[in-house]
C-alpha cells in the first residue's frame, strides 16, 4: 500500500461509509495513540484505508480508486444530516 491514488480528508461530522461494489475480503486494524486505521482489501486487490483521528474526531480516507462524498451534513434542508462516503 505504498501508493495512494485518492486521499480525502473529512472534518468532524456524522458520516456513513458505504461500499460501491461489495464488501472487502480482508480488514486489518492498526491502533495508535493518535488514530485508528482500518485497511480493507478486496478480492481483486483494490484497497481502502479509513483513518479516524481521536483528537478531533476527523477522518482520512485513502484508496486506489475514486472515493465519492455526498455532503449532507452541511445541508440544512436534509432530514438526515449524515454525510455519505461511497468507497470503491
C-alpha positions as CSV (number, residue, x, y, z in Angstrom):
1,X,0.0,0.0,0.0
2,X,2.8,2.4,-0.8
3,X,0.9,4.4,-3.5
4,X,-2.2,6.3,-2.6
5,X,-4.2,7.4,-5.6
6,X,-7.1,9.1,-3.8
7,X,-6.9,10.9,-0.5
8,X,-9.9,12.5,1.1
9,X,-9.8,14.4,4.4
10,X,-13.1,14.7,6.3
11,X,-13.7,17.3,9.1
12,X,-15.7,16.2,12.2
13,X,-19.3,15.4,11.1
14,X,-21.6,12.4,11.1
15,X,-20.5,10.0,8.3
16,X,-21.9,6.8,6.8
17,X,-19.4,4.7,4.8
18,X,-20.9,2.5,2.0
19,X,-19.2,0.1,-0.4
20,X,-19.8,0.7,-4.1
21,X,-19.0,-2.8,-5.3
22,X,-19.4,-5.1,-2.3
23,X,-17.8,-5.9,1.0
24,X,-14.0,-6.3,1.1
25,X,-12.3,-9.7,1.6
26,X,-9.9,-8.6,4.4
27,X,-9.6,-6.0,7.1
28,X,-6.5,-5.1,9.2
29,X,-6.8,-2.7,12.1
30,X,-4.0,-0.5,13.4
31,X,-4.4,1.5,16.6
32,X,-2.1,4.2,17.8
33,X,-2.4,7.0,20.4
34,X,-3.4,9.4,17.6
35,X,-5.7,7.3,15.3
36,X,-7.3,4.1,14.5
37,X,-6.9,2.8,10.9
38,X,-8.9,0.1,9.1
39,X,-7.3,-1.2,5.9
40,X,-9.7,-3.1,3.6
41,X,-8.6,-5.2,0.7
42,X,-11.0,-6.6,-1.9
43,X,-10.6,-9.9,-3.6
44,X,-9.4,-8.2,-6.8
45,X,-6.6,-6.5,-4.9
46,X,-8.1,-3.0,-4.6
47,X,-7.7,-1.4,-1.2
48,X,-9.2,1.3,1.0
49,X,-7.8,2.7,4.3
50,X,-10.0,4.7,6.7
51,X,-8.2,6.6,9.4
52,X,-10.1,8.0,12.4
53,X,-8.2,10.7,14.4
54,X,-9.1,10.6,18.1
55,X,-8.1,14.2,18.9
56,X,-10.6,16.0,16.7
57,X,-12.9,13.1,15.5
58,X,-11.9,13.7,11.8
59,X,-11.3,11.1,9.1
60,X,-8.9,10.5,6.3
61,X,-9.9,8.1,3.6
62,X,-7.2,6.7,1.2
63,X,-7.8,4.4,-1.7
64,X,-6.5,3.2,-5.1
65,X,-9.8,4.1,-6.7
66,X,-12.2,7.0,-6.7
67,X,-14.0,8.0,-3.4
68,X,-17.3,9.8,-3.6
69,X,-18.7,12.2,-0.9
70,X,-22.3,13.3,-0.6
71,X,-22.1,16.2,1.9
72,X,-25.5,16.1,3.6
73,X,-24.1,17.4,7.0
74,X,-23.9,21.0,5.7
75,X,-27.4,20.9,4.0
76,X,-29.9,22.3,6.5
77,X,-32.8,21.2,4.3
78,X,-31.9,17.5,4.6
79,X,-33.9,15.3,7.0
80,X,-30.8,13.1,7.5
81,X,-27.8,15.3,8.2
82,X,-25.4,12.4,7.8
83,X,-22.8,12.7,5.0
84,X,-22.3,9.6,2.9
85,X,-18.9,8.4,1.7
86,X,-19.0,5.9,-1.2
87,X,-16.0,3.6,-1.0
88,X,-14.6,1.6,-4.0
